[in-house]
Amino acid sequence: MQTVSILTHSYVDGYNRQFKRLFGGGLERYIRELCGVIHAMGLRPVVHQLSYFEPFRTSFEGTEVIGYTYELGKVAAAFERMAEEADGLLIYASCLWHPISFKPGSIGICHGINWDHGSVLTSTKDGITSAFRQAVQQLDRIVSVDSHFQTYARAMCEFDDMDKIILLPNSVDTASYTPSKNNQTNQPRKRGYRVLVPRRLSYERGVITMMLAAEQLLQSRSDLVIEFAGELVDGTNIADAFRLWHDAHPAKKRIEQRAYSMDEMRQAYAGADIAVIPTIFSEGTSLSCLEAMSCGVPVVATNVGGLNDLVIDGLNGRRVPPNSAAIADAVNGLLDDKPLRRKFSKLGRETALAFDSSRWRDSWTAVIAKQLEARPAAP
């Protein structure tokens, strides 16, 4: 059986030393689905990832996962070590912006530009551009999850093969993520309205921005519950700040935080009246945005990265600048406009159907099959 090795910085939870569970981020969900594609092709996926503690070997849903300890600041060396240990076709599933020496005949994935923030030094951005030029030269193909990176690569990198950068947006299982009765009617329940923030609680995903927006929303509306549905990494400044804010908040009974498993997320969308995607930088075609739209939940999203590929402001959702005032105003406006919520629910669902996971699986199957055909036969 041929092996396809996936190299990444995160899959099972190496942040909290829980090596038997998947970490609840978009990257990890993407790799889980990609392993499913590889299994369906009759191939053997193996995930190689970084470990923030001891090295480990485990299995998740029939896929072997190998964790490697590494020195902080030496990500490129860690990926090169993983590549030496890995067998078969290699897929570099993250960290392409590091100056890695990629193995010939490999595929890379860019999950979105993560340096699109004004505070990132120009010298750092220049170094990232240099690393990506190396990646484009060394990798056979790069799968881009959004048009943002595809345009960046065409503008900043030099290559003759116009199929080198494959635009393959993220997807959603529209048969599983379906509108609930509440999403279809947008009727408030007795307890009032519920705003869902289906994001990992991290700085780039906009948790601080959303906390500030929540201040405005909770003060102006007594009928509102805000749920932060995402992972917190214990011991981080963000986790400490969020818990201090929540515990001291006068409206803390209307602020909820829960980390759902991937299979439980449908429950969160079913109870939501609005979903907010408050990213401030580092965003591809957001899985949580697609899931919310597929469930018929009206979306307020920031105009960052691949979210611009999904949300057309005023047609299928609200798309606003990445600041707390704009987010709060958009949420308040939607809560006061039931016909607009109904419109966004309907057209959001129709948008999601164009990103159905069956198309994504077929496309990835073709990419892997083509790459395997191009590889030299084993001696």
C-alpha positions as CSV (number, residue, x, y, z in Angstrom):
1,M,0.0,0.0,0.0
2,Q,1.4,3.4,-1.0
3,T,2.0,5.9,1.7
4,V,1.0,9.6,1.7
5,S,2.8,11.5,4.4
6,I,1.3,14.8,5.7
7,L,3.7,17.2,7.4
8,T,2.2,19.8,9.7
9,H,2.8,21.8,12.9
10,S,-0.4,20.6,14.5
11,Y,-3.0,17.8,14.3
12,V,-3.7,15.9,17.5
13,D,-3.5,18.2,20.5
14,G,0.2,18.8,21.1
15,Y,-0.6,22.1,22.8
16,N,-2.2,20.5,25.9
17,R,-0.5,17.1,25.8
18,Q,-3.7,15.3,24.8
19,F,-2.3,13.2,22.0
20,K,-5.5,11.1,21.7
21,R,-7.7,14.0,20.7
22,L,-7.8,16.3,17.7
23,F,-7.0,19.9,18.4
24,G,-10.1,22.0,17.4
25,G,-8.8,24.3,14.7
26,G,-9.4,24.7,11.0
27,L,-6.0,23.2,10.0
28,E,-6.7,20.1,12.0
29,R,-10.2,19.7,10.5
30,Y,-8.7,20.1,7.0
31,I,-6.1,17.4,7.6
32,R,-8.7,15.1,9.0
33,E,-10.8,15.4,5.8
34,L,-7.6,15.0,3.7
35,C,-6.8,11.8,5.5
36,G,-10.3,10.6,4.7
37,V,-9.6,11.2,1.0
38,I,-6.3,9.3,1.1
39,H,-8.0,6.4,2.9
40,A,-10.8,6.3,0.3
41,M,-8.1,6.1,-2.5
42,G,-6.8,2.9,-0.9
43,L,-3.7,4.7,0.3
44,R,-2.1,4.9,3.7
45,P,-2.0,8.4,5.3
46,V,0.6,9.1,8.0
47,V,0.6,12.5,9.8
48,H,3.9,13.9,11.0
49,Q,3.6,16.9,13.4
50,L,5.4,19.0,15.9
51,S,5.1,18.2,19.6
52,Y,5.5,20.9,22.3
53,F,6.4,18.2,24.8
54,E,7.9,14.7,24.3
55,P,7.9,12.8,21.0
56,F,5.0,10.4,20.6
57,R,3.3,7.9,18.3
58,T,-0.5,7.4,18.3
59,S,-3.4,6.7,16.0
60,F,-6.4,8.8,15.3
61,E,-9.3,7.3,13.3
62,G,-7.1,4.7,11.7
63,T,-4.3,7.2,10.8
64,E,-0.9,6.9,12.4
65,V,0.3,10.2,13.9
66,I,4.0,10.8,14.8
67,G,5.0,13.7,17.0
68,Y,8.5,15.3,16.9
69,T,10.0,17.6,19.6
70,Y,11.8,20.6,18.2
71,E,13.6,23.8,19.2
72,L,11.5,26.9,19.3
73,G,12.4,29.2,16.3
74,K,13.7,26.3,14.3
75,V,10.6,25.2,12.4
76,A,12.3,24.8,9.1
77,A,14.8,22.3,10.6
78,A,11.9,20.4,12.2
79,F,10.1,20.0,8.9
80,E,13.3,18.9,7.2
81,R,13.7,16.2,9.9
82,M,10.1,15.1,9.5
83,A,10.6,14.9,5.7
84,E,13.6,12.6,6.2
85,E,11.6,10.2,8.4
86,A,8.5,10.3,6.2
87,D,7.7,7.8,3.4
88,G,6.0,8.1,0.1
89,L,4.4,11.2,-1.4
90,L,4.9,14.2,0.9
91,I,2.3,16.9,1.5
92,Y,3.5,19.9,3.4
93,A,0.3,21.0,5.1
94,S,1.5,24.1,6.9
95,C,4.4,26.5,7.5
96,L,5.3,27.2,3.8
97,W,6.4,30.7,4.8
98,H,9.4,29.2,6.6
99,P,12.7,28.7,4.6
100,I,12.2,24.9,4.4
101,S,14.3,22.8,1.9
102,F,11.4,20.9,0.4
103,K,11.8,17.3,-0.9
104,P,11.4,17.1,-4.7
105,G,8.1,15.8,-6.0
106,S,6.1,17.1,-3.1
107,I,2.8,19.1,-2.7
108,G,2.3,22.1,-0.4
109,I,-0.8,23.7,1.0
110,C,-1.2,27.3,1.8
111,H,-4.1,27.8,4.2
112,G,-4.1,31.6,3.9
113,I,-1.8,34.5,4.3
114,N,-0.9,34.9,7.9
115,W,1.3,37.9,7.8
116,D,-1.4,40.3,6.5
117,H,-1.1,42.6,9.5
118,G,0.3,46.1,9.7
119,S,2.3,45.4,12.8
120,V,4.4,42.7,11.0
121,L,7.8,44.3,10.1
122,T,8.7,44.9,6.5
123,S,11.9,42.9,7.0
124,T,9.8,40.0,8.2
125,K,7.5,40.2,5.2
126,D,10.5,40.4,2.8
127,G,11.8,37.2,4.4
128,I,8.4,35.5,4.0
129,T,8.4,36.5,0.3
130,S,11.8,35.0,-0.1
131,A,10.7,31.7,1.6
132,F,7.6,31.5,-0.6
133,R,9.7,32.0,-3.8
134,Q,11.8,29.1,-2.7
135,A,8.6,27.0,-2.0
136,V,7.2,27.8,-5.4
137,Q,10.4,26.7,-7.1
138,Q,10.9,23.5,-5.1
139,L,7.3,22.1,-4.7
140,D,5.6,20.5,-7.7
141,R,2.2,21.9,-6.8
142,I,0.8,24.3,-4.1
143,V,-2.8,24.0,-3.2
144,S,-4.2,27.4,-2.2
145,V,-7.4,27.6,-0.2
146,D,-8.2,31.1,-1.3
147,S,-7.6,33.5,-4.1
148,H,-5.8,35.9,-1.8
149,F,-2.6,33.7,-1.8
150,Q,-3.0,32.8,-5.5
151,T,-2.8,36.5,-6.4
152,Y,0.1,37.1,-4.0
153,A,2.1,34.2,-5.5
154,R,1.4,35.5,-9.1
155,A,2.6,39.0,-8.0
156,M,5.6,38.1,-5.9
157,C,6.9,34.7,-7.3
158,E,8.3,33.7,-10.6
159,F,7.0,30.5,-12.3
160,D,6.1,29.4,-15.8
161,D,3.6,26.7,-15.1
162,M,0.2,28.4,-14.6
163,D,-1.2,25.2,-12.9
164,K,1.5,25.4,-10.3
165,I,-0.8,27.2,-7.8
166,I,-4.1,25.2,-7.6
167,L,-7.0,27.2,-6.3
168,L,-9.0,24.7,-4.2
169,P,-11.2,26.5,-1.6
170,N,-12.2,24.9,1.6
171,S,-15.5,23.0,1.8
172,V,-18.4,22.1,3.9
173,D,-20.5,18.9,4.2
174,T,-23.8,20.5,3.2
175,A,-25.7,17.3,3.9
176,S,-24.6,17.3,7.5
177,Y,-24.6,21.1,8.1
178,T,-28.2,21.9,7.4
179,P,-30.5,24.7,8.5
180,S,-32.4,24.0,11.7
181,K,-36.0,25.3,12.2
182,N,-34.7,28.3,14.1
183,N,-32.3,29.2,11.3
184,Q,-35.0,29.0,8.7
185,T,-37.5,31.2,10.6
186,N,-35.1,33.4,12.6
187,Q,-37.6,33.6,15.4
188,P,-36.1,34.6,18.8
189,R,-36.6,32.1,21.6
190,K,-37.9,33.0,25.0
191,R,-34.3,33.4,26.2
192,G,-33.7,36.0,23.5
193,Y,-31.1,36.0,20.8
194,R,-27.8,34.0,20.6
195,V,-24.7,35.3,18.8
196,L,-22.2,32.5,18.1
197,V,-18.4,33.1,17.6
198,P,-17.3,29.7,16.2
199,R,-13.6,30.4,16.3
200,R,-10.5,29.2,18.1
201,L,-9.9,31.8,20.8
202,S,-6.7,33.3,19.5
203,Y,-5.5,36.8,18.7
204,E,-5.5,36.5,14.9
205,R,-9.0,35.0,15.0
206,G,-10.2,38.2,16.6
207,V,-11.0,37.1,20.1
208,I,-9.9,40.4,21.6
209,T,-11.8,42.3,19.0
210,M,-14.9,40.2,19.7
211,M,-14.6,40.7,23.4
212,L,-14.7,44.5,22.8
213,A,-17.7,44.1,20.5
214,A,-19.4,42.0,23.1
215,E,-19.0,44.9,25.6
216,Q,-21.1,47.1,23.3
217,L,-23.6,44.4,22.5
218,L,-24.3,43.2,26.0
219,Q,-24.7,46.8,27.3
220,S,-27.2,47.7,24.6
221,R,-29.2,44.5,24.6
222,S,-30.5,42.6,27.6
223,D,-31.9,39.8,25.4
224,L,-28.6,38.7,24.1
225,V,-26.3,35.7,24.8
226,I,-22.8,35.5,23.2
227,E,-21.2,32.1,22.9
228,F,-17.5,31.8,22.2
229,A,-17.4,28.3,20.6
230,G,-13.7,27.4,20.3
231,E,-10.5,26.1,21.9
232,L,-8.5,27.9,24.5
233,V,-4.8,27.0,25.0
234,D,-4.2,26.8,28.7
235,G,-1.3,28.9,30.0
236,T,-1.4,31.4,27.1
237,N,-1.9,35.2,27.7
238,I,-5.1,35.0,25.6
239,A,-6.6,32.2,27.8
240,D,-5.7,34.1,31.0
241,A,-7.1,37.4,29.6
242,F,-10.4,35.8,28.4
243,R,-11.0,34.1,31.7
244,L,-10.3,37.2,33.8
245,W,-12.6,39.2,31.5
246,H,-15.4,36.6,31.7
247,D,-15.2,36.0,35.4
248,A,-15.3,39.7,36.3
249,H,-17.9,40.7,33.8
250,P,-21.3,41.9,35.2
251,A,-23.1,40.1,32.4
252,K,-21.0,36.9,32.7
253,K,-24.2,34.7,32.8
254,R,-24.8,35.9,29.2
255,I,-21.2,35.0,28.0
256,E,-20.6,31.4,27.3
257,Q,-17.4,29.5,26.3
258,R,-17.3,25.9,25.1
259,A,-14.9,23.9,23.0
260,Y,-17.0,21.6,20.8
261,S,-15.7,18.5,19.1
262,M,-15.9,18.7,15.3
263,D,-18.9,16.4,15.3
264,E,-20.7,18.5,17.9
265,M,-20.4,21.9,16.1
266,R,-23.8,21.4,14.4
267,Q,-25.4,21.8,17.8
268,A,-23.8,25.2,18.2
269,Y,-25.1,26.5,14.8
270,A,-28.5,25.1,15.4
271,G,-28.9,27.4,18.4
272,A,-27.5,30.5,16.9
273,D,-29.3,33.5,15.4
274,I,-26.1,35.1,14.0
275,A,-22.5,33.9,13.6
276,V,-19.6,36.3,13.8
277,I,-16.2,35.6,12.1
278,P,-14.1,38.4,13.6
279,T,-10.7,37.5,12.2
280,I,-8.1,40.4,12.1
281,F,-5.5,38.6,10.0
282,S,-4.4,35.1,8.9
283,E,-7.6,33.7,7.3
284,G,-8.2,31.4,4.4
285,T,-11.7,30.3,3.3
286,S,-13.0,29.9,6.8
287,L,-14.5,26.5,7.6
288,S,-16.6,28.0,10.4
289,C,-17.9,30.7,8.0
290,L,-18.9,28.0,5.5
291,E,-20.5,25.8,8.2
292,A,-22.6,28.7,9.5
293,M,-23.7,29.6,6.0
294,S,-24.6,26.0,5.2
295,C,-26.7,25.9,8.4
296,G,-28.5,29.0,7.3
297,V,-27.1,31.1,10.1
298,P,-26.7,34.8,9.0
299,V,-23.0,35.7,9.1
300,V,-21.1,38.9,10.0
301,A,-17.5,38.5,8.8
302,T,-14.5,40.8,8.6
303,N,-13.0,41.7,5.2
304,V,-9.9,39.6,5.8
305,G,-8.2,37.1,3.5
306,G,-10.4,34.3,2.1
307,L,-13.6,35.7,3.8
308,N,-13.7,38.0,0.8
309,D,-14.2,34.9,-1.4
310,L,-17.2,33.9,0.6
311,V,-19.2,36.9,1.8
312,I,-20.6,39.6,-0.5
313,D,-21.7,42.4,1.7
314,G,-25.5,42.9,1.7
315,L,-26.2,39.8,-0.5
316,N,-25.3,36.7,1.6
317,G,-24.0,38.3,4.8
318,R,-22.4,41.4,6.3
319,R,-18.7,42.0,5.6
320,V,-17.1,44.7,7.7
321,P,-13.7,46.1,8.7
322,P,-11.9,44.1,11.4
323,N,-12.7,46.4,14.4
324,S,-15.1,46.0,17.3
325,A,-17.4,49.0,16.5
326,A,-18.1,47.8,12.9
327,I,-18.8,44.3,14.2
328,A,-21.1,45.5,16.9
329,D,-23.0,47.8,14.6
330,A,-23.5,45.0,12.0
331,V,-24.7,42.5,14.6
332,N,-27.1,45.1,16.1
333,G,-28.4,45.9,12.6
334,L,-29.1,42.3,11.8
335,L,-30.8,41.6,15.1
336,D,-33.2,44.5,14.3
337,D,-33.9,43.4,10.7
338,K,-35.6,40.0,10.5
339,P,-36.2,40.2,6.7
340,L,-32.5,40.7,6.1
341,R,-31.6,37.8,8.4
342,R,-34.0,35.6,6.3
343,K,-32.3,36.8,3.1
344,F,-28.8,36.0,4.5
345,S,-30.0,32.6,5.7
346,K,-31.3,31.6,2.3
347,L,-28.5,33.0,0.2
348,G,-25.8,31.9,2.7
349,R,-27.1,28.3,2.3
350,E,-27.0,28.6,-1.5
351,T,-23.5,29.9,-1.3
352,A,-22.4,27.0,0.8
353,L,-23.8,24.5,-1.7
354,A,-21.2,25.8,-4.2
355,F,-18.5,24.7,-1.7
356,D,-19.8,21.2,-1.0
357,S,-17.2,18.8,0.3
358,S,-18.0,16.2,-2.4
359,R,-16.4,18.6,-5.0
360,W,-13.4,19.2,-2.7
361,R,-12.8,15.4,-2.2
362,D,-13.0,14.8,-6.0
363,S,-10.5,17.6,-6.6
364,W,-8.0,16.4,-4.0
365,T,-8.3,12.8,-5.3
366,A,-7.3,14.1,-8.7
367,V,-4.4,16.2,-7.4
368,I,-3.0,13.2,-5.4
369,A,-3.5,10.7,-8.3
370,K,-1.8,13.0,-10.8
371,Q,1.1,13.5,-8.4
372,L,1.5,9.8,-7.8
373,E,1.5,9.1,-11.6
374,A,4.3,11.6,-12.0
375,R,6.5,10.0,-9.4
376,P,9.2,7.6,-10.5
377,A,8.4,4.0,-9.9
378,A,9.9,2.4,-6.8
379,P,13.0,0.3,-7.5
